[in-house]
Structure formats: C-alpha cells, structure tokens
Amino acid sequence: MDVVIECRCPGEHGQDTITFFDRLDFRRATTVAKALSFIDNTDPVTRPAEVLAVLSEYYLLYGIESWTLVGSDRKKFEVNQASIRSELLEHPDVGLLVDAADAQYQAQVLLPLVRKAASSSQPSPTDESTSPTPPSTERSTRRRSRRSSISTIPTAATEATSSSLDGVSSSSQSSESAA
C-alpha cells in the first residue's frame, strides 16, 4: 500500500511516497504485539491511549517497506528504524501515515490479541457444577473415627508422689520400676 505525504526534503518535488508491506511477516507482527507488554503504565485512563500510540509507532517501525525520502544531499534515506524515527516519528505531522498503518495492520495484530484475551476471560464448560452443594440431610456415608482409648502415658513405671507438710514433694518408686 502506498501513502503519499508532503515532502519535507529539499528539492523540487512536493510529495513523497511511503510504501507499506501488504502484510507483516511473523517476526514483524509478533514484535509489534509483544511491544505492548513493555508498557509500564498502570493509569487506567491513559493506558489505552498509550497502547494505541505504541501500536502506531511500531506499525511505522516495522511496516514501512520503502519510500522516496531523500536528504539534503539528494541521497535516498535507507529504510531502517533510525531513519524512520528521525524522518517520521520526530515530526508531529505523520498522522496520515499513522492512520494508514493502523488501517493496514490493526486486524492482523490486534484481532489475535483480542481473541486471546476474550478466550482467557470466558468461563469454560465443565462436566459438572462447580457451585458448592448444599448440605445433605441424609447421613454421610463417611464414618467418623471413634476416640482412641489408648493412653500414651505409660502407667507401669509411674511413681507415686506425696506432698509433705513442709511443701516439699517426695516420691517413691513403684515396686515394678524398682525391680
């Protein structure tokens, strides 16, 4: 797709043509989509605008195939990220290019992201209800365990203690433990 813009370069022609790829290849499309994950903006009001601005920027950085832009020496600028930034992105009048790039690539880049977000937020079908079941009035089939009657304190080797009138305890060993 070709987009004609006003020429900013010296010379006698009044227009330049910027040609966009018809479709972004895998690497380019994936780079544009992944750029969104690096936006560090938690403000719910400005984040959507920043996401769209980053998309527009990356559409230009990765979507331009060729152009007729020339420098003051009348040499054609090479199409690369540095020249795209200096010749296009640093100028506020690239709105026409941004609109064209958005129209060209948003379905290719945004639709998969929207589908992915939609599928991850929709409930998935389950075989049975995940809601809590009300308590049953029938007796549970699960049996409660009875309290243990086994004592963990050994009784065969215990000593009897008696307190004396002066508050000091004395103990005597049982006959079994003395033996």
Contacts in CASP RR format, 6 or more apart in sequence:
PFRMAT RR
TARGET T0000
AUTHOR 0000-0000-0000
METHOD contacts of the structure
MODEL  1
MDVVIECRCPGEHGQDTITFFDRLDFRRATTVAKALSFIDNTDPVTRPAE
VLAVLSEYYLLYGIESWTLVGSDRKKFEVNQASIRSELLEHPDVGLLVDA
ADAQYQAQVLLPLVRKAASSSQPSPTDESTSPTPPSTERSTRRRSRRSSI
STIPTAATEATSSSLDGVSSSSQSSESAA
1 19 0 8 1.000
1 20 0 8 1.000
1 22 0 8 1.000
1 100 0 8 1.000
1 104 0 8 1.000
2 17 0 8 1.000
2 18 0 8 1.000
2 19 0 8 1.000
2 20 0 8 1.000
3 17 0 8 1.000
3 18 0 8 1.000
3 19 0 8 1.000
3 20 0 8 1.000
3 96 0 8 1.000
3 97 0 8 1.000
3 100 0 8 1.000
4 15 0 8 1.000
4 16 0 8 1.000
4 17 0 8 1.000
4 18 0 8 1.000
5 15 0 8 1.000
5 16 0 8 1.000
5 17 0 8 1.000
5 18 0 8 1.000
5 94 0 8 1.000
5 96 0 8 1.000
5 97 0 8 1.000
6 14 0 8 1.000
6 15 0 8 1.000
6 16 0 8 1.000
6 93 0 8 1.000
7 13 0 8 1.000
7 14 0 8 1.000
7 15 0 8 1.000
7 16 0 8 1.000
8 16 0 8 1.000
8 87 0 8 1.000
8 91 0 8 1.000
9 16 0 8 1.000
9 69 0 8 1.000
9 70 0 8 1.000
9 71 0 8 1.000
9 72 0 8 1.000
10 71 0 8 1.000
10 72 0 8 1.000
10 74 0 8 1.000
11 70 0 8 1.000
11 74 0 8 1.000
16 67 0 8 1.000
16 68 0 8 1.000
16 69 0 8 1.000
17 67 0 8 1.000
17 68 0 8 1.000
18 64 0 8 1.000
18 66 0 8 1.000
18 67 0 8 1.000
18 68 0 8 1.000
18 69 0 8 1.000
18 97 0 8 1.000
19 64 0 8 1.000
19 65 0 8 1.000
19 66 0 8 1.000
19 67 0 8 1.000
20 63 0 8 1.000
20 64 0 8 1.000
20 65 0 8 1.000
20 100 0 8 1.000
20 101 0 8 1.000
20 104 0 8 1.000
21 28 0 8 1.000
21 63 0 8 1.000
21 64 0 8 1.000
21 65 0 8 1.000
23 108 0 8 1.000
24 32 0 8 1.000
24 62 0 8 1.000
24 63 0 8 1.000
24 105 0 8 1.000
24 108 0 8 1.000
24 109 0 8 1.000
28 62 0 8 1.000
28 63 0 8 1.000
29 105 0 8 1.000
29 108 0 8 1.000
29 109 0 8 1.000
31 58 0 8 1.000
31 62 0 8 1.000
32 55 0 8 1.000
32 58 0 8 1.000
32 59 0 8 1.000
32 62 0 8 1.000
32 105 0 8 1.000
32 109 0 8 1.000
33 109 0 8 1.000
33 112 0 8 1.000
33 113 0 8 1.000
35 54 0 8 1.000
35 55 0 8 1.000
35 58 0 8 1.000
36 51 0 8 1.000
36 54 0 8 1.000
36 55 0 8 1.000
36 113 0 8 1.000
39 47 0 8 1.000
39 50 0 8 1.000
39 51 0 8 1.000
39 54 0 8 1.000
41 47 0 8 1.000
41 50 0 8 1.000
55 102 0 8 1.000
55 106 0 8 1.000
55 109 0 8 1.000
55 110 0 8 1.000
56 98 0 8 1.000
56 101 0 8 1.000
56 102 0 8 1.000
57 89 0 8 1.000
59 98 0 8 1.000
59 101 0 8 1.000
59 102 0 8 1.000
59 104 0 8 1.000
59 105 0 8 1.000
59 109 0 8 1.000
60 84 0 8 1.000
60 88 0 8 1.000
60 89 0 8 1.000
60 94 0 8 1.000
60 97 0 8 1.000
60 98 0 8 1.000
60 101 0 8 1.000
61 81 0 8 1.000
61 84 0 8 1.000
61 85 0 8 1.000
61 89 0 8 1.000
63 101 0 8 1.000
63 104 0 8 1.000
63 105 0 8 1.000
64 79 0 8 1.000
64 84 0 8 1.000
65 79 0 8 1.000
66 79 0 8 1.000
67 77 0 8 1.000
67 79 0 8 1.000
68 76 0 8 1.000
69 76 0 8 1.000
69 77 0 8 1.000
69 83 0 8 1.000
69 87 0 8 1.000
70 76 0 8 1.000
70 77 0 8 1.000
71 77 0 8 1.000
77 83 0 8 1.000
77 87 0 8 1.000
88 94 0 8 1.000
88 97 0 8 1.000
156 174 0 8 1.000
156 176 0 8 1.000
156 177 0 8 1.000
157 174 0 8 1.000
157 176 0 8 1.000
157 177 0 8 1.000
158 174 0 8 1.000
158 177 0 8 1.000
159 171 0 8 1.000
159 172 0 8 1.000
159 173 0 8 1.000
159 174 0 8 1.000
159 177 0 8 1.000
160 171 0 8 1.000
160 172 0 8 1.000
160 174 0 8 1.000
161 169 0 8 1.000
161 170 0 8 1.000
161 171 0 8 1.000
162 169 0 8 1.000
162 170 0 8 1.000
162 171 0 8 1.000
162 172 0 8 1.000
163 169 0 8 1.000
164 170 0 8 1.000
END
